[in-house]
Amino acid sequence: MIAARQSRYLMIAAACLAGAASGAAAWAVPRIDDVVSCSGVARLQSDPTPLFGGTHVVLTMNGVRWKSLAHGMAASRLARRSAGEYVAVRGTCSPLTGNYSRSEYVRHIVGSLSVEDVSEVFGEGAIVMRTANRMRSAMQSGVAEMDAGKKSLFTGLVIGDDRLQPRDMVQRFRESGLSHLCAASGQNVAYLLAVVAPFMRRRSARVKWFVTMAIIGWFIVLTRGEPSVLRAGFMAATVATNSLRRSAMNARVVLALSVMVLLLIDPMLAWSVGFALSVGATAGLAWLSVPLGRLFGGRGVLASTLAAQIGTFPISFMVFGSVPVVSLVANPLALPVAGAVMTVGLPVSLCAAMFPGLIGPVSKLMSFPVAWVDAVAAVASRISPTGGVNSALWLAVAVWLFLRWRSKRGERLTAVAG
């Protein structure tokens, strides 16, 4: 027991030291003070997104990240590219300005680049990114016969790519408290590992560990390394490593270790709203899902939803100003169906891409659960109360939980006395 504990402490210390060494460079980010002409070969750090009639993308040029916006022919050429690819660009570089400059700096972006010209010639980048881009393209080809709205929601549910979602769809998912479904997170990682689990039952512990780590790493690349995916991936990797070592570590310790190491690797994550929401939701699940499950008599989805909402409540309220109480109803209705899409969406769409005759049936088949999730968001957003009514309902939920807790506590005391 003592040896196992010492081994665990050594592992945590090693992870923290490695993170500290990697994170030292995160603070050494230059600041841009002048408006100058600039050009060079740039790497797409993000996937291009339509914005203000042009194309927005984060580019890395000369070791510096730029928030870039292009119009006209340059926008058209950038829009055809994907994260990880290289293009030659020319434009005007300037300091960050406006209300969002701090949030951009948190993402290691140090300036704005107004793109004037983009080369037609491009480089596909590293083999890992090339393969990930081809898989993303194949996934979209596998559901090519879906209408544009459903297809954008499908890619959001499966890999967190919500760039092409219409504004009204984004709005109704926010108002219904379901926007987390379109951000790749621990749910996606868990569902993906669940799909692979039956094929690894008779494999050795080392093979299981290697396959699990490869899948986690691959999914992080596929989803562009979003903060929520990094958190989920690190936790899953820690659990897999502990399983190989046959060393128990509860979810709270795993979460704490993951946050500690990730913040050492990239201290800027401390100001990332996505990372904070992901950690808050996981903390709520780790600390509150079991006690709330007892209060609700085993209603797992409702207990998990409320636990995650409590964990994210402070961040959501401070950042967005409101937390829709209707999410307590919308999540139990949408989450099981969304989970099914997350589980089978990637393998089914890839199969359809390999066998084009399946594209039509797969598109129609996957349209039904995607449409259900969208319908739940639409109805929930219409009936979602706002302002004082929303606050009053949250207060009613808190009172109901307190009364339920007192009732359960009274039952336990009576049982002991009897």
Secondary structure as GFF3:
##gff-version 3
##sequence-region A 1 418
A	DSSP	alpha_helix	2	23	.	.	.	ID=ss1
A	DSSP	three_ten_helix	24	27	.	.	.	ID=ss2
A	DSSP	beta_strand	36	44	.	.	.	ID=ss3
A	DSSP	beta_strand	49	51	.	.	.	ID=ss4
A	DSSP	beta_strand	54	61	.	.	.	ID=ss5
A	DSSP	beta_strand	64	70	.	.	.	ID=ss6
A	DSSP	alpha_helix	72	79	.	.	.	ID=ss7
A	DSSP	beta_strand	86	95	.	.	.	ID=ss8
A	DSSP	alpha_helix	101	106	.	.	.	ID=ss9
A	DSSP	beta_strand	109	123	.	.	.	ID=ss10
A	DSSP	alpha_helix	127	142	.	.	.	ID=ss11
A	DSSP	alpha_helix	148	159	.	.	.	ID=ss12
A	DSSP	alpha_helix	167	175	.	.	.	ID=ss13
A	DSSP	three_ten_helix	179	182	.	.	.	ID=ss14
A	DSSP	alpha_helix	186	196	.	.	.	ID=ss15
A	DSSP	three_ten_helix	197	200	.	.	.	ID=ss16
A	DSSP	alpha_helix	205	222	.	.	.	ID=ss17
A	DSSP	alpha_helix	227	245	.	.	.	ID=ss18
A	DSSP	alpha_helix	251	265	.	.	.	ID=ss19
A	DSSP	three_ten_helix	267	271	.	.	.	ID=ss20
A	DSSP	alpha_helix	273	296	.	.	.	ID=ss21
A	DSSP	alpha_helix	300	320	.	.	.	ID=ss22
A	DSSP	alpha_helix	327	354	.	.	.	ID=ss23
A	DSSP	three_ten_helix	356	358	.	.	.	ID=ss24
A	DSSP	alpha_helix	359	383	.	.	.	ID=ss25
A	DSSP	alpha_helix	387	417	.	.	.	ID=ss26
###
